[in-house]
Amino acid sequence: MRDRIDNDWEGGHMATLREKTERLQIAREKVEAFVAAGGNLKGPEAVPLGMELVLAANEVGKDLGYNILTDIKGDDSPKFIKDYQGE
């Protein structure tokens, strides 16, 4: 597996796969701590945690050949997204 990842800059350097998996682990631990403290995953205070978890997972996934997040602006977007975008 390649040590450096193309087109991914964090803090002025390319993040390694190890750095990305560490970021994902930290995000997971934050979510677990939030839940253990009685946090509601469906509440608005969970949104930043969820976003970080998804973004971190997406970075690792891209390196392994999986796109977790995809562009929703393409022609194959569901009608409700096109309506929302004013198309």
Secondary structure, 3 states (H helix, E strand, C coil): CCCEEEEEEECCEEEEHHHHHHHHHHHHHHHHHHHHCCCCCCCHHHHHHHHHHHHHHHHHHHHCCCCCCCCCCCCCCCHHHHHHCCC
